[in-house]
């Protein structure tokens, strides 16, 4: 779904050195984007150049402090603004208080999952990006499952799935199909929220308008969600030896789902099931594949793994507030971003492997113990 720049008039004022002021328009504000390299990066070559954008780019964000940034040019110099990043349904995922520099440019970090940006002067929107709905067959989806997403089952082995959207004038016959069953949505003020409680299982879901397909979501599951976190032994750093072939000796099936903070997109699990997926570390194995396969078989449910482990990390990178630097709590924030589009943070459990990097110095070891 494209995210286009808004051209709504703004009451923000741009003032010259002589003191005269003119009313600025959102169309005068130019949004730019740049990927920033950290210790580990998904970017290379031309990916590092600053680019002018008219929609929010889809980028992969490595887990080691390589945070891309947005810039907004054409604002009032040295003035403070609020930069708000949101999902399409209006859920706020990050808010920054930022001050434009002497050239009228402000910079703020690109939050994972950002779908809309609003630059506010007080309560007034000065400029925005991605806020205009994009309709297909008269429907704009603002909230929906992802293909291969796993919803955590409750004590009744069920989960509630929600789909939200906006309707253009004259659009009436909108239905949600789950498998062979179709239900009409109830719209009010040109908007709808559809909820359905589903038992454990896997479903294909479609939204249709007058029989025309608006959106499709495949292999959406109700089952168990597990978080995999920690260091390299939890990611795919197991070197393959003795003729071991992951595809045949560690097989994947359709009950094995996975999501990574690098792109926050649910998908069918595959090899490699860790950092190697983004950084090409060679043929490696991860314990999450065999774990997911065995749990799915023994519990008879689909299993989703939130794979956020990162090799060579320290405990302080996983906990907010331990250290006053950019690394403190960065990894737990990246992990939490995987839940931005989930209905809750409920999970079945957490798989954790951590400690090796906290043992090479006495001070780190004692801090880890505390």
Buried (B, 14 or more C-beta within 10 A) or exposed (E): EEBBBBBEEBEBBBEEEEEEEEEBBBBBBBBBBBBBBBEBBBBEEEBBEEEEBEBBEEBBBBBBBBBBBBBBBBBBBEBEBBBBBBBBBEBEBBBBEBEBBEEBBBBBBBBBBBBBBBBBBEEEBBBBBBBBBBBBBBBBBBBBBBBBBBBBBEEEEEBEBBBBBBBEEEBEEBBBBBEEEEEEBEBEEEBBBBEBEBEBBBBBBBBBBEEEEBBEBBBBBBBBBBBBBBBBBBBBBBEBEEEEEBEEEBEBEEBBBBBBBBBBBBBBBEBBBBBBBBBEBEBBBBBBBBBBBEBBEEBEBBBBBBBBBBBEBBBBBBEEEBBEEEBBBBBBBBBBBBBBBBBEEEBBEEBBBBBBBBEEEEEBEEBBEE
